[in-house]
């Protein structure tokens, strides 16, 4: 996710509070870097999801610091976080909460489930049956839990960071495309390069403990109120008709790709707009440019396209299709 430095003509006349929010979020990345090494793109992606009020899929093999990444980000933002290990026997009430009978009061009372938090880490979401997946995805979409005729709102902000293991599929329940489409971003956490892995070992050798973020030097930078103000600033970022048409043309090109069985839906275009706005705001722009759109195409759309079987046999990937689309569609000047 890279973008050219804004010029004075492109930069919004942001007031001091907006500038300080932007600097604070930049500092959040620095704070997370004290605990997590080599995952700068994933950190930025999670911040973009928070600013866009969207949810994130984290794909990576075990041991690439997915849990530590979410915990560190929550700590730097003074947000509450909970982790749920999804298993085949997990019930919907184990996630959303359930009614418990209070013998003293002689009535049922609702006990909040782990979904009542700011950042929920749904570990290996594809290991639980569709019924439990649907309960979580309903909470994600509606931002509330319905129990016994009552609607209980979830805290603000609220996002789900769901992990999936890309190499182990035995005993898993694949998320349908309609449910995958509800995630704003899919971030891929790769095995780190040699120098990054060496830095991880150096930190552990000098006493770093992933269970003690305070000792690691991770300090809170801002809270929920400041994040809400930043979300409002992101919503005010503009988009010219030409850039909106560019997003639509990119989406239509995915639908016309001979390798794609299913292209990007209209929900995917609105998701790309939201993510591009957040990236433009973080970069100091008053409105989005084609550069911001291009930077966000892969993380926003890579989980929304379904390949044809023959394309998979030929070794074509979704990222291959998206790179081709970016080359084919004319960029507005």
C-alpha positions in Angstrom: 0.0 0.0 0.0 2.0 2.9 -1.2 1.0 6.3 -2.5 2.7 9.4 -3.8 3.3 12.2 -1.3 0.5 14.8 -1.4 1.1 18.1 -3.0 -0.1 21.4 -1.5 -2.8 21.5 -4.1 -4.1 18.1 -3.3 -3.8 18.2 0.5 -6.9 19.2 2.4 -6.8 22.3 4.5 -7.1 20.1 7.5 -7.3 21.7 10.9 -4.8 20.9 13.7 -7.1 18.2 15.3 -7.3 16.3 12.0 -3.5 16.5 11.6 -3.0 15.3 15.1 -5.3 12.3 14.6 -3.4 11.4 11.5 0.0 11.7 13.3 -1.5 9.6 16.2 -2.5 6.8 13.9 1.0 6.9 12.3 2.4 6.5 15.9 0.1 3.5 16.4 2.0 1.7 13.7 5.2 2.5 15.4 3.8 1.2 18.8 2.6 -2.1 17.2 6.1 -2.4 15.6 7.6 -2.7 19.1 5.9 -6.1 19.4 5.3 -7.2 15.8 8.2 -7.2 13.3 7.8 -7.2 9.5 4.0 -6.9 9.2 3.6 -3.2 8.4 1.2 -3.9 5.6 -1.1 -5.9 7.9 -1.0 -3.2 10.6 -1.9 -0.5 8.0 -4.7 -2.8 6.7 -6.2 -3.2 10.2 -6.1 0.6 10.8 -7.8 1.1 7.4 -10.5 -1.4 8.4 -11.1 0.4 11.7 -11.4 3.8 9.9 -13.8 2.2 7.4 -15.8 0.3 10.0 -15.1 -2.9 8.1 -14.0 -6.4 9.0 -10.8 -8.3 8.1 -9.7 -11.8 7.1 -6.2 -12.6 8.1 -4.7 -15.5 6.1 -1.4 -17.0 7.1 0.2 -20.2 8.4 0.4 -20.6 12.2 3.1 -18.7 14.0 3.2 -15.4 11.9 2.0 -13.3 14.8 -1.7 -12.9 13.8 -2.9 -12.9 17.5 -0.1 -10.7 18.7 -0.8 -8.2 15.9 -4.4 -7.8 17.0 -3.6 -7.6 20.7 -0.8 -5.0 20.1 -3.1 -2.9 17.9 -5.9 -3.0 20.5 -3.4 -2.0 23.3 -2.1 0.9 21.2 -5.6 2.1 20.6 -6.9 1.6 24.2 -9.5 -0.8 22.8 -10.9 -4.0 24.3 -10.1 -7.2 22.5 -11.2 -10.8 22.9 -10.2 -14.0 21.2 -12.4 -17.0 20.3 -10.9 -20.3 19.1 -13.4 -21.6 16.6 -13.9 -25.4 16.8 -16.4 -27.9 15.3 -18.4 -28.0 18.6 -18.7 -24.2 19.1 -22.3 -23.0 19.4 -23.7 -19.6 18.4 -24.3 -18.7 22.0 -20.6 -19.3 22.8 -19.9 -16.3 20.5 -22.9 -14.0 20.9 -23.9 -14.8 24.5 -26.8 -16.7 26.0 -29.7 -16.5 28.5 -28.7 -17.9 31.9 -31.3 -18.6 34.6 -30.8 -16.7 37.8 -32.2 -18.8 40.6 -32.1 -16.0 43.2 -34.0 -13.5 40.9 -36.2 -16.3 39.5 -35.7 -15.0 35.9 -33.4 -15.4 32.9 -30.6 -12.9 32.3 -28.4 -12.4 29.3 -24.7 -13.0 29.7 -22.7 -11.2 27.0 -20.5 -13.4 24.8 -17.0 -12.5 23.6 -18.6 -10.7 20.6 -19.2 -7.7 22.9 -15.8 -6.2 22.4 -14.1 -3.7 20.1 -11.8 -6.1 18.2 -12.8 -9.7 18.1 -10.2 -12.2 17.0 -12.1 -15.1 15.4 -9.3 -17.7 15.2 -9.7 -20.3 12.4 -13.3 -19.2 11.6 -13.5 -21.9 9.0 -13.3 -24.7 11.7 -16.8 -24.1 13.0 -20.1 -25.1 11.4 -22.1 -22.7 9.2 -24.7 -22.1 12.0 -22.1 -20.6 14.3 -20.4 -18.8 11.4 -23.7 -17.2 10.5 -24.3 -16.0 14.0 -21.0 -14.1 14.0 -21.5 -12.8 10.5 -25.0 -11.5 11.4 -23.5 -9.6 14.4 -20.8 -8.3 12.0 -23.4 -7.0 9.5 -26.0 -5.6 12.0 -23.6 -4.6 14.7 -26.1 -6.0 17.3 -27.1 -9.3 18.9 -30.8 -10.2 19.0 -31.9 -12.2 22.0 -35.5 -13.0 23.2 -36.9 -10.2 21.1 -34.4 -7.6 22.3 -31.6 -6.1 20.1 -28.4 -5.4 22.0 -26.0 -3.1 20.3 -22.3 -4.0 20.1 -19.7 -1.6 21.3 -18.2 1.1 19.0 -15.9 0.6 17.3 -16.4 -3.0 16.5 -14.5 -5.1 14.0 -13.8 -8.8 13.5 -10.4 -10.0 12.6 -10.9 -13.6 11.4 -8.0 -15.9 10.7 -7.9 -18.8 8.3 -5.1 -21.4 7.8 -4.3 -21.6 4.0 -2.7 -25.0 4.1 -4.9 -27.1 6.3 -8.4 -27.9 5.1 -9.2 -31.2 6.9 -12.2 -30.7 9.2 -13.0 -27.2 8.0 -16.2 -25.5 6.7 -15.5 -23.3 3.8 -17.0 -19.8 4.0 -19.5 -19.2 1.2 -18.8 -16.4 -1.2 -21.8 -14.4 0.1 -20.3 -14.5 3.6 -16.7 -13.8 2.5 -18.1 -10.7 0.7 -18.9 -9.2 4.1 -15.3 -8.8 5.0 -13.8 -5.5 3.9 -10.2 -6.8 3.5 -8.3 -10.0 3.1 -4.7 -9.5 4.4 -2.1 -12.2 3.7 0.6 -12.6 6.3 3.6 -14.3 4.7 6.5 -16.1 6.4 9.0 -13.3 7.2 12.2 -12.7 5.3 15.5 -13.9 6.9 16.5 -10.6 8.4 13.0 -10.1 9.9 13.0 -13.5 11.4 16.4 -12.9 12.8 15.1 -9.7 14.5 12.3 -11.7 16.0 14.8 -14.1 17.5 17.0 -11.2 18.8 14.0 -9.7 20.7 13.1 -13.0 22.2 16.7 -13.6 23.2 16.8 -10.3 25.1 13.7 -11.1 27.1 10.7 -10.1 24.9 7.4 -11.7 26.0 4.4 -11.5 23.7 2.2 -11.9 26.8 3.5 -8.6 28.3 3.0 -5.8 25.8 3.6 -3.1 28.5 7.1 -4.5 29.1 7.7 -4.5 25.4 7.1 -0.8 25.4 3.7 -0.7 23.6 1.9 2.3 24.9 -1.7 3.6 24.2 -1.7 6.5 21.7 -5.4 7.3 21.4 -8.8 5.9 22.3 -12.3 5.2 21.0 -13.4 8.9 21.0 -10.4 9.9 18.8 -10.9 7.0 16.5 -14.6 8.0 16.0 -13.4 11.5 15.1 -11.0 10.0 12.6 -13.8 7.9 11.1 -15.8 11.0 10.6 -12.9 12.7 8.8 -12.5 9.7 6.6 -16.1 9.8 5.6 -15.7 13.4 4.5 -13.0 12.5 2.0 -14.2 13.3 -1.6 -14.3 11.2 -4.7 -14.5 12.7 -8.2 -17.0 11.3 -10.8 -14.0 10.0 -12.9 -12.6 8.0 -10.0 -16.0 6.6 -9.2 -16.3 5.5 -12.8 -12.8 4.0 -12.6 -13.9 1.8 -9.7 -17.0 0.6 -11.5 -15.0 -0.1 -14.7 -12.5 -2.2 -12.6 -15.3 -4.2 -11.1 -17.0 -4.8 -14.5 -13.6 -6.0 -15.9 -13.4 -8.7 -13.2 -16.9 -9.9 -14.2 -15.8 -10.1 -17.8 -12.6 -12.0 -17.1 -12.6 -15.4 -18.8 -10.8 -16.9 -15.7 -13.5 -15.7 -13.3 -16.6 -17.7 -12.5 -17.8 -14.9 -10.2 -16.6 -11.3 -10.4 -16.8 -8.4 -7.9 -20.3 -7.5 -6.7 -21.6 -3.9 -6.2 -20.9 -4.4 -2.5 -17.3 -4.9 -3.5 -17.2 -1.5 -5.3 -18.5 0.3 -2.2 -15.9 -1.5 -0.1 -13.1 -0.4 -2.4 -14.4 3.2 -2.2 -14.4 3.1 1.6 -10.9 1.6 1.9 -9.5 4.0 -0.7 -11.0 6.9 1.3 -9.3 5.7 4.5 -5.9 5.3 2.7 -6.2 8.7 1.1 -7.0 10.3 4.5 -4.0 8.5 6.1 -1.9 9.9 3.2 -3.1 13.4 3.7 -5.4 13.8 0.7 -8.7 15.6 0.6 -10.1 13.3 -2.1 -9.1 9.9 -3.5 -7.0 9.4 -6.6 -6.6 6.4 -8.9 -3.3 5.6 -6.9 -5.3 5.1 -3.8 -7.8 2.9 -5.6 -5.1 0.8 -7.1 -3.3 0.4 -3.8 -6.4 -1.1 -2.2 -7.7 -3.3 -5.1 -5.9 -6.5 -4.1 -6.7 -6.6 -0.3 -10.3 -5.5 -0.9 -11.1 -7.7 -3.9 -9.0 -10.8 -3.6 -11.6 -12.8 -1.6 -14.6 -11.7 -3.7 -13.7 -13.4 -7.0 -14.3 -17.1 -7.7 -12.1 -18.8 -10.2 -13.2 -21.2 -12.9 -12.0 -24.7 -12.3 -10.0 -24.7 -15.6 -8.3 -21.5 -14.5 -7.2 -23.0 -11.2 -5.8 -26.0 -13.1 -3.7 -23.6 -15.2 -2.3 -22.1 -12.0 -4.1 -18.7 -12.4 -4.8 -17.0 -9.1 -7.2 -14.2 -8.1 -4.3 -11.8 -7.7 -3.3 -12.6 -11.3 -6.7 -11.6 -12.5 -6.6 -8.3 -10.5 -3.1 -7.4 -11.7 -4.4 -8.0 -15.3 -7.5 -5.8 -14.7 -5.4 -3.0 -13.3 -3.3 -3.1 -16.5 -6.3 -3.3 -18.9 -8.6 -0.6 -17.5 -7.8 2.9 -18.6 -6.8 5.2 -15.7 -8.5 8.6 -15.5 -6.1 11.5 -15.8 
